[in-house]
Amino acid sequence: MDATYGKVTEDIALALKDIVGEKNFLFRDEEKLKPFGMDTLSLLTGELHIPDVVVKPGETSEVSKIMKLAGKYKIPVTPRGAGTGLAGSAIPVYGGIVLSLERMNRILEINPVDRVAEVEPGVITNELCKKVLEQGLMYAGYPMSTESSFIGGNVATNAGGGKVIKYGNTRKHILGLEVVLPNGEILELGGRFRKSTWGYDLMQLMIGSEGTLGIVTRVTVNLISGGGSSIDLIVPFPDAHTAVQAVSKVIVDGNILPVAVEFMDRLSLTQSAKYHDIKVPFADREDAGAYLIIQLHGSTPEELEQTYEKTGEICLENGALDVFVAENRRDSENIWKVREEYSQGLGLLGKRIYSNPGDFVVPFSKVPAMIDELKRLETKYNMLIPTVGHIADGNLHTMFIKPDEVPDESWLDLAKGIYNEMTDAAIQLGGVGSGEHGIGVLKKPLFLKTKSPMEIELMRGIKKTFDPDNILNPGKIFS
Ligand SMILES: Cc1cc2nc3c(=O)[nH]c(=O)nc-3n(C[C@H](O)[C@H](O)[C@H](O)COP(=O)(O)OP(=O)(O)OC[C@H]3O[C@@H](n4cnc5c(N)ncnc54)[C@H](O)[C@@H]3O)c2cc1C
């Protein structure tokens, strides 16, 4: 631990307990504290830092009091949502206080006239989606973890997911934030308006800052019409290159903007189908090396039909082996289950897997080159790299399957090295190391290596302005 940080003494712990109440406070109980020392990354890499104390405030005023107390004694504070993060951003690497937002989970208002919802940060994203749909409205944020992650965590990581191609990532859906600064001050940023040229946009700076600049305590989200209907297609291709070409043709020549275009390679799809015991169309086609799951939207049934027929035709003209249109809800749910929960299927292979998902993004024109790069790595290391992803965004997720000849003890280091090599390649192709999962602790060294010293210096300056003592989520991004 950094010598400049204070320790959580018995007195400080008592003061924290007074703020949140005994039921919402964990101290000196390693078993109970442990789950707050990890996130999803830990399940993959074992990264764990047990905090000294966990507090679960129920109100913004309590968050403010906690930050004032932490500031006074220079104790590190790590904000925490649902802990589904994949970059270790919620792991309290310097111990101290974990501030869990799980109790701040109310949908405060849905306003159809302003087309906004006001929510607390601990609301599960899909709960918000379901509630606004009851009023004919849609919240368009859609990380694949929508049923488990919190809206506050989505804001802090600028979560992406399956529908970014049409609707954009989380920052496109946020109109206002209430945040508690490291010094305990409460700040209102943005509001119920959709345009503003009214000074620097500090709200957008907060989004994606991984809990290093402020704690989000209320979110105003933008809502759009939930009308019309959608349909899902599954389209097999001989290989990934052909699939990529077809996506481009659908969007550019067909003038069709799908809601989602998800990519799965054959291994990921067939294993996932097996795991979930779902019969996926074309899963048994030996000539299919790559699959696209395409979701389309239409305002009327006629428009939807025209759109999916045209999409299917364009795919077939551009190398698709066949097209399946999911005519009922069950088929659609099955297709998405196979995509969203694909990783379990790879577990059936009975091999060790480095499943820390690569999350790089490349320009769409470079997706074929990046796929070649993954093939090169497969050959070089004699291993399989199953790949899925949000292909229309150029954002792919990979896993590494340990070759039998690599000893268990050296696997983690080797996999980390390959991970860096892969991410480096994406950056060389004009991309970035993370499209949605964030930097956290995982990508910090690569991030520092690939950003210009000037940009890092400016970021450090911003961090210092917000958090001069570096108490809020230290050890992340670059700190
Ligand atoms: C199966 C699975 C699928 C996934 N799919 C996607 C996907 O498609 N797209 C995608 O983008 N991500 C995806 N993720 C990653 C993860 O779900 C997202 O990063 C999500 O936004 C994290 O939300 P959380 O509530 O779990 O946050 P946590 O993991 O708890 O925290 C993440 C970061 O946000 C900070 N934070 C959390 N709440 C607050 C707050 N109120 N104020 C300030 N900082 C805060 C934390 O300090 C940390 O830095 C997936 C994860 C899993 C396990």
The ligand as an ORCA input file, in Angstrom:
! r2SCAN-3c Opt
* xyz 0 1
  C     -21.120    -11.879    -19.184
  C     -20.647    -10.458    -19.316
  C     -20.934     -9.765    -20.479
  C     -20.509     -8.444    -20.623
  N     -20.828     -7.768    -21.766
  C     -20.477     -6.486    -21.903
  C     -20.834     -5.755    -23.087
  O     -21.452     -6.277    -24.004
  N     -20.461     -4.468    -23.156
  C     -19.780     -3.853    -22.146
  O     -19.494     -2.670    -22.252
  N     -19.415     -4.527    -21.036
  C     -19.754     -5.807    -20.875
  N     -19.394     -6.493    -19.746
  C     -18.585     -5.819    -18.708
  C     -19.405     -5.140    -17.578
  O     -20.660     -5.750    -17.415
  C     -19.550     -3.652    -17.841
  O     -18.285     -3.042    -17.778
  C     -20.504     -2.936    -16.866
  O     -20.747     -1.631    -17.338
  C     -19.969     -2.875    -15.443
  O     -21.039     -2.520    -14.584
  P     -21.019     -2.923    -13.040
  O     -22.232     -2.333    -12.423
  O     -20.840     -4.364    -12.882
  O     -19.721     -2.126    -12.555
  P     -18.484     -2.640    -11.694
  O     -17.835     -3.784    -12.346
  O     -18.893     -2.792    -10.287
  O     -17.534     -1.359    -11.804
  C     -16.955     -0.988    -13.019
  C     -16.280      0.375    -12.860
  O     -17.258      1.364    -12.630
  C     -17.005      2.042    -11.404
  N     -18.323      2.347    -10.848
  C     -19.352      1.504    -10.663
  N     -20.419      2.171    -10.213
  C     -20.048      3.463    -10.103
  C     -20.699      4.650     -9.700
  N     -21.978      4.665     -9.313
  N     -20.001      5.818     -9.727
  C     -18.717      5.840    -10.135
  N     -18.053      4.748    -10.523
  C     -18.714      3.583    -10.515
  C     -16.153      1.119    -10.598
  O     -15.331      1.819     -9.690
  C     -15.333      0.476    -11.686
  O     -14.281      1.349    -12.030
  C     -19.779     -7.820    -19.580
  C     -19.493     -8.533    -18.414
  C     -19.911     -9.837    -18.275
  C     -19.599    -10.564    -17.012
*
